Amino acid sequence: MMRAVLPLAALLALSACKDEPAENTVARNEIPDEIERADTPPVEPADEIEGATPREERVATLGLLNKRNNLTQDIEIKPGETKRAGNVIVRLATCERTPPWERPAETGAFAQVFVNERGPDGGDVDWRRVFSGWLFKNSPSVNVVEHPVYDVWVKDCAMSFPGETPDA
């Protein structure tokens, strides 16, 4: 009797599976339209140094940590871009670093972080902005991403200044 029931149960379970994805699912690396279309917050430009890398050509490297599974990854992103890594979306408005002749040396990035999660009321899963502001490499405690699962920090802002020599 039990032998006849097991194949029937397996057949019923498999018949519920479909090859088609649900209509409203978003691919793991796709950015939802409402976040893609939203305006990047305005950032007052610092006084541009003649010969320095223009803002649109800079590249920020941000670190992303998933505290649940202790996985880290680097996100390379230009100002104005939005990138997705699993359940996290990072939008970069700008990145800056002080010229080599100024002390203290500082590197920072203005970023927004969105996480796909359930709201505090236990409602539907949705994209929620968990951070919007400046992150600083040399002073990470000044402004932190406060989230129980994810952490984001600045690793670098690739830009150059006139007369700067590459690190040896």
Rosetta constraint file for C-alpha pairs under 8 A:
AtomPair CA 1 CA 5 HARMONIC 6.56 0.50
AtomPair CA 2 CA 6 HARMONIC 6.39 0.50
AtomPair CA 3 CA 7 HARMONIC 7.17 0.50
AtomPair CA 4 CA 8 HARMONIC 6.69 0.50
AtomPair CA 5 CA 9 HARMONIC 6.07 0.50
AtomPair CA 6 CA 10 HARMONIC 6.20 0.50
AtomPair CA 7 CA 11 HARMONIC 6.10 0.50
AtomPair CA 8 CA 12 HARMONIC 6.24 0.50
AtomPair CA 9 CA 13 HARMONIC 6.18 0.50
AtomPair CA 10 CA 14 HARMONIC 6.19 0.50
AtomPair CA 11 CA 15 HARMONIC 6.12 0.50
AtomPair CA 12 CA 16 HARMONIC 6.69 0.50
AtomPair CA 13 CA 17 HARMONIC 7.27 0.50
AtomPair CA 21 CA 25 HARMONIC 7.12 0.50
AtomPair CA 26 CA 30 HARMONIC 6.32 0.50
AtomPair CA 26 CA 31 HARMONIC 7.93 0.50
AtomPair CA 26 CA 32 HARMONIC 7.34 0.50
AtomPair CA 28 CA 84 HARMONIC 7.97 0.50
AtomPair CA 28 CA 85 HARMONIC 7.62 0.50
AtomPair CA 28 CA 86 HARMONIC 5.57 0.50
AtomPair CA 28 CA 87 HARMONIC 7.61 0.50
AtomPair CA 29 CA 84 HARMONIC 5.50 0.50
AtomPair CA 29 CA 85 HARMONIC 6.35 0.50
AtomPair CA 29 CA 86 HARMONIC 6.44 0.50
AtomPair CA 30 CA 84 HARMONIC 6.86 0.50
AtomPair CA 31 CA 35 HARMONIC 6.96 0.50
AtomPair CA 31 CA 36 HARMONIC 6.35 0.50
AtomPair CA 31 CA 82 HARMONIC 7.91 0.50
AtomPair CA 31 CA 83 HARMONIC 7.41 0.50
AtomPair CA 31 CA 84 HARMONIC 6.37 0.50
AtomPair CA 31 CA 89 HARMONIC 7.44 0.50
AtomPair CA 32 CA 36 HARMONIC 6.23 0.50
AtomPair CA 33 CA 37 HARMONIC 5.86 0.50
AtomPair CA 34 CA 38 HARMONIC 6.12 0.50
AtomPair CA 36 CA 82 HARMONIC 7.21 0.50
AtomPair CA 40 CA 80 HARMONIC 7.07 0.50
AtomPair CA 40 CA 91 HARMONIC 7.64 0.50
AtomPair CA 40 CA 92 HARMONIC 7.96 0.50
AtomPair CA 40 CA 93 HARMONIC 6.22 0.50
AtomPair CA 41 CA 93 HARMONIC 6.90 0.50
AtomPair CA 42 CA 93 HARMONIC 7.65 0.50
AtomPair CA 43 CA 93 HARMONIC 7.04 0.50
AtomPair CA 43 CA 94 HARMONIC 7.54 0.50
AtomPair CA 43 CA 110 HARMONIC 7.93 0.50
AtomPair CA 48 CA 52 HARMONIC 7.27 0.50
AtomPair CA 49 CA 161 HARMONIC 7.70 0.50
AtomPair CA 50 CA 162 HARMONIC 7.66 0.50
AtomPair CA 51 CA 161 HARMONIC 6.17 0.50
AtomPair CA 51 CA 162 HARMONIC 5.38 0.50
AtomPair CA 52 CA 159 HARMONIC 7.21 0.50
AtomPair CA 52 CA 160 HARMONIC 5.59 0.50
AtomPair CA 52 CA 161 HARMONIC 4.33 0.50
AtomPair CA 52 CA 162 HARMONIC 6.15 0.50
AtomPair CA 53 CA 57 HARMONIC 6.46 0.50
AtomPair CA 53 CA 58 HARMONIC 6.51 0.50
AtomPair CA 53 CA 159 HARMONIC 5.28 0.50
AtomPair CA 53 CA 160 HARMONIC 5.47 0.50
AtomPair CA 53 CA 161 HARMONIC 6.69 0.50
AtomPair CA 54 CA 58 HARMONIC 6.73 0.50
AtomPair CA 55 CA 79 HARMONIC 6.90 0.50
AtomPair CA 55 CA 94 HARMONIC 6.94 0.50
AtomPair CA 55 CA 95 HARMONIC 7.62 0.50
AtomPair CA 56 CA 78 HARMONIC 6.77 0.50
AtomPair CA 56 CA 79 HARMONIC 5.88 0.50
AtomPair CA 56 CA 80 HARMONIC 7.75 0.50
AtomPair CA 57 CA 78 HARMONIC 7.04 0.50
AtomPair CA 57 CA 79 HARMONIC 7.97 0.50
AtomPair CA 57 CA 159 HARMONIC 7.88 0.50
AtomPair CA 58 CA 78 HARMONIC 5.99 0.50
AtomPair CA 58 CA 79 HARMONIC 7.04 0.50
AtomPair CA 58 CA 95 HARMONIC 7.20 0.50
AtomPair CA 58 CA 157 HARMONIC 6.75 0.50
AtomPair CA 58 CA 158 HARMONIC 5.59 0.50
AtomPair CA 58 CA 159 HARMONIC 5.43 0.50
AtomPair CA 59 CA 76 HARMONIC 6.51 0.50
AtomPair CA 59 CA 77 HARMONIC 5.63 0.50
AtomPair CA 59 CA 78 HARMONIC 4.69 0.50
AtomPair CA 59 CA 79 HARMONIC 7.27 0.50
AtomPair CA 59 CA 95 HARMONIC 7.61 0.50
AtomPair CA 59 CA 157 HARMONIC 5.70 0.50
AtomPair CA 59 CA 158 HARMONIC 5.08 0.50
AtomPair CA 59 CA 159 HARMONIC 7.25 0.50
AtomPair CA 60 CA 75 HARMONIC 7.97 0.50
AtomPair CA 60 CA 76 HARMONIC 5.70 0.50
AtomPair CA 60 CA 77 HARMONIC 5.39 0.50
AtomPair CA 60 CA 78 HARMONIC 6.12 0.50
AtomPair CA 60 CA 79 HARMONIC 7.87 0.50
AtomPair CA 60 CA 95 HARMONIC 6.24 0.50
AtomPair CA 60 CA 109 HARMONIC 7.39 0.50
AtomPair CA 60 CA 154 HARMONIC 7.58 0.50
AtomPair CA 60 CA 155 HARMONIC 7.60 0.50
AtomPair CA 60 CA 156 HARMONIC 5.61 0.50
AtomPair CA 60 CA 157 HARMONIC 4.29 0.50
AtomPair CA 60 CA 158 HARMONIC 6.11 0.50
AtomPair CA 61 CA 74 HARMONIC 6.39 0.50
AtomPair CA 61 CA 75 HARMONIC 5.59 0.50
AtomPair CA 61 CA 76 HARMONIC 4.58 0.50
AtomPair CA 61 CA 77 HARMONIC 6.54 0.50
AtomPair CA 61 CA 154 HARMONIC 6.38 0.50
AtomPair CA 61 CA 155 HARMONIC 5.36 0.50
AtomPair CA 61 CA 156 HARMONIC 5.06 0.50
AtomPair CA 61 CA 157 HARMONIC 6.32 0.50
AtomPair CA 61 CA 158 HARMONIC 7.96 0.50
AtomPair CA 62 CA 74 HARMONIC 5.69 0.50
AtomPair CA 62 CA 75 HARMONIC 5.14 0.50
AtomPair CA 62 CA 76 HARMONIC 6.50 0.50
AtomPair CA 62 CA 77 HARMONIC 7.89 0.50
AtomPair CA 62 CA 152 HARMONIC 6.72 0.50
AtomPair CA 62 CA 153 HARMONIC 5.59 0.50
AtomPair CA 62 CA 154 HARMONIC 4.60 0.50
AtomPair CA 62 CA 155 HARMONIC 5.33 0.50
AtomPair CA 62 CA 156 HARMONIC 7.07 0.50
AtomPair CA 63 CA 72 HARMONIC 6.89 0.50
AtomPair CA 63 CA 73 HARMONIC 5.91 0.50
AtomPair CA 63 CA 74 HARMONIC 4.72 0.50
AtomPair CA 63 CA 75 HARMONIC 6.28 0.50
AtomPair CA 63 CA 151 HARMONIC 7.96 0.50
AtomPair CA 63 CA 152 HARMONIC 5.52 0.50
AtomPair CA 63 CA 153 HARMONIC 5.21 0.50
AtomPair CA 63 CA 154 HARMONIC 6.23 0.50
AtomPair CA 63 CA 155 HARMONIC 6.35 0.50
AtomPair CA 64 CA 72 HARMONIC 5.45 0.50
AtomPair CA 64 CA 73 HARMONIC 5.36 0.50
AtomPair CA 64 CA 74 HARMONIC 6.24 0.50
AtomPair CA 64 CA 75 HARMONIC 7.26 0.50
AtomPair CA 64 CA 150 HARMONIC 7.04 0.50
AtomPair CA 64 CA 151 HARMONIC 5.78 0.50
AtomPair CA 64 CA 152 HARMONIC 4.69 0.50
AtomPair CA 64 CA 153 HARMONIC 6.85 0.50
AtomPair CA 65 CA 70 HARMONIC 6.63 0.50
AtomPair CA 65 CA 71 HARMONIC 5.79 0.50
AtomPair CA 65 CA 72 HARMONIC 4.39 0.50
AtomPair CA 65 CA 73 HARMONIC 6.75 0.50
AtomPair CA 65 CA 150 HARMONIC 5.57 0.50
AtomPair CA 65 CA 151 HARMONIC 5.07 0.50
AtomPair CA 65 CA 152 HARMONIC 6.49 0.50
AtomPair CA 66 CA 70 HARMONIC 5.49 0.50
AtomPair CA 66 CA 71 HARMONIC 5.34 0.50
AtomPair CA 66 CA 72 HARMONIC 6.36 0.50
AtomPair CA 66 CA 149 HARMONIC 5.79 0.50
AtomPair CA 66 CA 150 HARMONIC 4.87 0.50
AtomPair CA 66 CA 151 HARMONIC 6.80 0.50
AtomPair CA 67 CA 71 HARMONIC 7.15 0.50
AtomPair CA 67 CA 148 HARMONIC 7.63 0.50
AtomPair CA 67 CA 149 HARMONIC 5.07 0.50
AtomPair CA 67 CA 150 HARMONIC 5.92 0.50
AtomPair CA 67 CA 151 HARMONIC 7.49 0.50
AtomPair CA 68 CA 149 HARMONIC 6.08 0.50
AtomPair CA 75 CA 83 HARMONIC 7.85 0.50
AtomPair CA 77 CA 81 HARMONIC 6.29 0.50
AtomPair CA 77 CA 82 HARMONIC 7.52 0.50
AtomPair CA 77 CA 83 HARMONIC 7.26 0.50
AtomPair CA 77 CA 92 HARMONIC 7.00 0.50
AtomPair CA 78 CA 92 HARMONIC 6.80 0.50
AtomPair CA 78 CA 94 HARMONIC 7.61 0.50
AtomPair CA 79 CA 92 HARMONIC 5.12 0.50
AtomPair CA 79 CA 93 HARMONIC 4.94 0.50
AtomPair CA 79 CA 94 HARMONIC 4.65 0.50
AtomPair CA 79 CA 95 HARMONIC 6.90 0.50
AtomPair CA 80 CA 91 HARMONIC 7.07 0.50
AtomPair CA 80 CA 92 HARMONIC 5.68 0.50
AtomPair CA 80 CA 93 HARMONIC 5.24 0.50
AtomPair CA 80 CA 94 HARMONIC 7.20 0.50
AtomPair CA 81 CA 91 HARMONIC 5.92 0.50
AtomPair CA 81 CA 92 HARMONIC 5.91 0.50
AtomPair CA 81 CA 93 HARMONIC 7.66 0.50
AtomPair CA 82 CA 89 HARMONIC 6.92 0.50
AtomPair CA 82 CA 90 HARMONIC 5.67 0.50
AtomPair CA 82 CA 91 HARMONIC 4.23 0.50
AtomPair CA 82 CA 92 HARMONIC 6.54 0.50
AtomPair CA 83 CA 89 HARMONIC 5.66 0.50
AtomPair CA 83 CA 90 HARMONIC 5.41 0.50
AtomPair CA 83 CA 91 HARMONIC 6.47 0.50
AtomPair CA 84 CA 88 HARMONIC 5.74 0.50
AtomPair CA 84 CA 89 HARMONIC 4.28 0.50
AtomPair CA 84 CA 90 HARMONIC 6.34 0.50
AtomPair CA 85 CA 89 HARMONIC 6.30 0.50
AtomPair CA 87 CA 115 HARMONIC 5.69 0.50
AtomPair CA 87 CA 116 HARMONIC 5.15 0.50
AtomPair CA 87 CA 117 HARMONIC 7.89 0.50
AtomPair CA 88 CA 113 HARMONIC 6.99 0.50
AtomPair CA 88 CA 114 HARMONIC 5.72 0.50
AtomPair CA 88 CA 115 HARMONIC 4.69 0.50
AtomPair CA 88 CA 116 HARMONIC 6.55 0.50
AtomPair CA 89 CA 113 HARMONIC 5.79 0.50
AtomPair CA 89 CA 114 HARMONIC 5.02 0.50
AtomPair CA 89 CA 115 HARMONIC 6.45 0.50
AtomPair CA 90 CA 111 HARMONIC 6.80 0.50
AtomPair CA 90 CA 112 HARMONIC 5.75 0.50
AtomPair CA 90 CA 113 HARMONIC 4.74 0.50
AtomPair CA 90 CA 114 HARMONIC 6.48 0.50
AtomPair CA 91 CA 111 HARMONIC 5.58 0.50
AtomPair CA 91 CA 112 HARMONIC 5.10 0.50
AtomPair CA 91 CA 113 HARMONIC 6.56 0.50
AtomPair CA 92 CA 109 HARMONIC 7.27 0.50
AtomPair CA 92 CA 110 HARMONIC 6.08 0.50
AtomPair CA 92 CA 111 HARMONIC 4.50 0.50
AtomPair CA 92 CA 112 HARMONIC 6.53 0.50
AtomPair CA 93 CA 109 HARMONIC 7.61 0.50
AtomPair CA 93 CA 110 HARMONIC 5.48 0.50
AtomPair CA 93 CA 111 HARMONIC 5.90 0.50
AtomPair CA 94 CA 109 HARMONIC 5.73 0.50
AtomPair CA 94 CA 110 HARMONIC 5.44 0.50
AtomPair CA 94 CA 111 HARMONIC 7.45 0.50
AtomPair CA 95 CA 107 HARMONIC 7.65 0.50
AtomPair CA 95 CA 108 HARMONIC 5.70 0.50
AtomPair CA 95 CA 109 HARMONIC 4.05 0.50
AtomPair CA 95 CA 110 HARMONIC 6.28 0.50
AtomPair CA 95 CA 157 HARMONIC 5.89 0.50
AtomPair CA 96 CA 107 HARMONIC 5.85 0.50
AtomPair CA 96 CA 108 HARMONIC 5.38 0.50
AtomPair CA 96 CA 109 HARMONIC 6.23 0.50
AtomPair CA 96 CA 157 HARMONIC 6.26 0.50
AtomPair CA 97 CA 105 HARMONIC 7.41 0.50
AtomPair CA 97 CA 106 HARMONIC 5.53 0.50
AtomPair CA 97 CA 107 HARMONIC 4.19 0.50
AtomPair CA 97 CA 108 HARMONIC 6.22 0.50
AtomPair CA 97 CA 157 HARMONIC 6.51 0.50
AtomPair CA 97 CA 159 HARMONIC 7.76 0.50
AtomPair CA 98 CA 102 HARMONIC 6.32 0.50
AtomPair CA 98 CA 103 HARMONIC 7.90 0.50
AtomPair CA 98 CA 105 HARMONIC 5.72 0.50
AtomPair CA 98 CA 106 HARMONIC 5.54 0.50
AtomPair CA 98 CA 107 HARMONIC 6.66 0.50
AtomPair CA 99 CA 105 HARMONIC 7.57 0.50
AtomPair CA 99 CA 161 HARMONIC 6.54 0.50
AtomPair CA 100 CA 105 HARMONIC 7.07 0.50
AtomPair CA 100 CA 161 HARMONIC 7.96 0.50
AtomPair CA 100 CA 164 HARMONIC 7.20 0.50
AtomPair CA 106 CA 136 HARMONIC 7.23 0.50
AtomPair CA 106 CA 137 HARMONIC 6.93 0.50
AtomPair CA 106 CA 138 HARMONIC 6.12 0.50
AtomPair CA 107 CA 136 HARMONIC 5.82 0.50
AtomPair CA 107 CA 137 HARMONIC 5.43 0.50
AtomPair CA 107 CA 138 HARMONIC 6.88 0.50
AtomPair CA 107 CA 154 HARMONIC 7.64 0.50
AtomPair CA 107 CA 156 HARMONIC 6.67 0.50
AtomPair CA 107 CA 157 HARMONIC 6.55 0.50
AtomPair CA 108 CA 134 HARMONIC 6.53 0.50
AtomPair CA 108 CA 135 HARMONIC 5.46 0.50
AtomPair CA 108 CA 136 HARMONIC 4.31 0.50
AtomPair CA 108 CA 137 HARMONIC 6.04 0.50
AtomPair CA 108 CA 154 HARMONIC 6.63 0.50
AtomPair CA 108 CA 156 HARMONIC 7.93 0.50
AtomPair CA 108 CA 157 HARMONIC 7.32 0.50
AtomPair CA 109 CA 134 HARMONIC 5.48 0.50
AtomPair CA 109 CA 135 HARMONIC 5.37 0.50
AtomPair CA 109 CA 136 HARMONIC 6.68 0.50
AtomPair CA 109 CA 154 HARMONIC 6.75 0.50
AtomPair CA 109 CA 157 HARMONIC 7.65 0.50
AtomPair CA 110 CA 132 HARMONIC 7.45 0.50
AtomPair CA 110 CA 133 HARMONIC 5.29 0.50
AtomPair CA 110 CA 134 HARMONIC 4.25 0.50
AtomPair CA 110 CA 135 HARMONIC 6.29 0.50
AtomPair CA 111 CA 131 HARMONIC 7.70 0.50
AtomPair CA 111 CA 132 HARMONIC 5.81 0.50
AtomPair CA 111 CA 133 HARMONIC 5.73 0.50
AtomPair CA 111 CA 134 HARMONIC 6.37 0.50
AtomPair CA 111 CA 135 HARMONIC 7.31 0.50
AtomPair CA 112 CA 129 HARMONIC 7.19 0.50
AtomPair CA 112 CA 130 HARMONIC 7.79 0.50
AtomPair CA 112 CA 131 HARMONIC 5.43 0.50
AtomPair CA 112 CA 132 HARMONIC 4.26 0.50
AtomPair CA 112 CA 133 HARMONIC 6.61 0.50
AtomPair CA 113 CA 129 HARMONIC 5.81 0.50
AtomPair CA 113 CA 130 HARMONIC 5.77 0.50
AtomPair CA 113 CA 131 HARMONIC 5.07 0.50
AtomPair CA 113 CA 132 HARMONIC 6.51 0.50
AtomPair CA 114 CA 127 HARMONIC 6.05 0.50
AtomPair CA 114 CA 128 HARMONIC 5.28 0.50
AtomPair CA 114 CA 129 HARMONIC 4.23 0.50
AtomPair CA 114 CA 130 HARMONIC 5.70 0.50
AtomPair CA 114 CA 131 HARMONIC 7.19 0.50
AtomPair CA 115 CA 127 HARMONIC 5.45 0.50
AtomPair CA 115 CA 128 HARMONIC 5.41 0.50
AtomPair CA 115 CA 129 HARMONIC 6.47 0.50
AtomPair CA 115 CA 130 HARMONIC 6.78 0.50
AtomPair CA 116 CA 125 HARMONIC 6.53 0.50
AtomPair CA 116 CA 126 HARMONIC 5.33 0.50
AtomPair CA 116 CA 127 HARMONIC 4.30 0.50
AtomPair CA 116 CA 128 HARMONIC 6.30 0.50
AtomPair CA 117 CA 125 HARMONIC 5.02 0.50
AtomPair CA 117 CA 126 HARMONIC 5.61 0.50
AtomPair CA 117 CA 127 HARMONIC 6.38 0.50
AtomPair CA 117 CA 128 HARMONIC 7.02 0.50
AtomPair CA 118 CA 122 HARMONIC 5.86 0.50
AtomPair CA 118 CA 123 HARMONIC 6.00 0.50
AtomPair CA 118 CA 124 HARMONIC 5.69 0.50
AtomPair CA 118 CA 125 HARMONIC 4.20 0.50
AtomPair CA 118 CA 126 HARMONIC 6.24 0.50
AtomPair CA 119 CA 123 HARMONIC 5.58 0.50
AtomPair CA 119 CA 124 HARMONIC 6.88 0.50
AtomPair CA 119 CA 125 HARMONIC 6.83 0.50
AtomPair CA 119 CA 126 HARMONIC 7.45 0.50
AtomPair CA 130 CA 145 HARMONIC 7.24 0.50
AtomPair CA 130 CA 146 HARMONIC 7.36 0.50
AtomPair CA 130 CA 147 HARMONIC 7.05 0.50
AtomPair CA 131 CA 145 HARMONIC 5.83 0.50
AtomPair CA 131 CA 146 HARMONIC 7.55 0.50
AtomPair CA 133 CA 143 HARMONIC 7.60 0.50
AtomPair CA 134 CA 143 HARMONIC 6.71 0.50
AtomPair CA 135 CA 140 HARMONIC 6.69 0.50
AtomPair CA 135 CA 142 HARMONIC 7.79 0.50
AtomPair CA 135 CA 143 HARMONIC 5.84 0.50
AtomPair CA 135 CA 144 HARMONIC 6.89 0.50
AtomPair CA 135 CA 153 HARMONIC 6.47 0.50
AtomPair CA 135 CA 154 HARMONIC 6.27 0.50
AtomPair CA 136 CA 140 HARMONIC 5.34 0.50
AtomPair CA 136 CA 142 HARMONIC 7.36 0.50
AtomPair CA 136 CA 143 HARMONIC 7.35 0.50
AtomPair CA 136 CA 153 HARMONIC 7.49 0.50
AtomPair CA 136 CA 154 HARMONIC 6.18 0.50
AtomPair CA 137 CA 153 HARMONIC 6.97 0.50
AtomPair CA 137 CA 154 HARMONIC 5.04 0.50
AtomPair CA 137 CA 155 HARMONIC 6.07 0.50
AtomPair CA 137 CA 156 HARMONIC 7.41 0.50
AtomPair CA 140 CA 144 HARMONIC 6.45 0.50
AtomPair CA 140 CA 153 HARMONIC 7.20 0.50
AtomPair CA 144 CA 152 HARMONIC 7.96 0.50
AtomPair CA 144 CA 153 HARMONIC 7.91 0.50
AtomPair CA 145 CA 150 HARMONIC 7.89 0.50
AtomPair CA 145 CA 151 HARMONIC 5.92 0.50
AtomPair CA 145 CA 152 HARMONIC 6.28 0.50
AtomPair CA 146 CA 151 HARMONIC 7.39 0.50
AtomPair CA 147 CA 151 HARMONIC 6.76 0.50
AtomPair CA 160 CA 164 HARMONIC 6.80 0.50
